[in-house]
Amino acid sequence: MLTVDKEQEIIDIVKNTKLRHIAIIMDGNRRWAKEKNLPSAFGHKKGVDALKAA
């Protein structure tokens, strides 16, 4: 999870740099679902939803 300071640092980098690409590593969705006794697919769906919201 991003801290407020890290989030602001990322925002500043994006605003002040010509980015050529951005990588998004989606990790932990299956683990999150398993901890909540939900199917892996549900965790993956929630991960996609979170990415779209970002």
N, C-alpha and C positions, 0 to 999 in steps of 0.2 A: 504494500500500500504506500502511496506517496504521502510524504509529509507536506505541510504547507510550504515550508522553505524549499523543498525539492521541486514541488509543483511550480513555484514561482521561478526557480532557476530554469526549468524546462521552458516555461513560457518566454522568458527573456532570451534564451538561446534561439527559439523558433522565430521570435520577432527580429532578432539582430543577425541572423545567419541565413545564407542561401542554402537550404537543405537540398541534398540530392536524393535522399530517400529516408524513410523512417521505418524502423523494424519494430514489430510488435510481437512479443513473446507471450503467448497465451499459455500460462502454466498454472496448474492447480485446480482447474475446473472439475476434473474427475474426482480429485481428492475432496474438494468442497462438497460435491454431491454425495460422495460416500459417507462423509462425516454426518450428513443429514439423512442418511438412509434413503437416498434418492437414486434413480438410475443415472449412469454416466452421461447419457444423452441430455438429460435435464441440466446437468452441470455445464455441458458444452453450449447448450442453448443460452443459459444465463451469461456465459462468457461472451458470446456473440452480442447479446443484448447490451452488455456493459461496454463493449467496444463501440457499438453504434452510438451509445449515449455519449461517449467521449468524443 
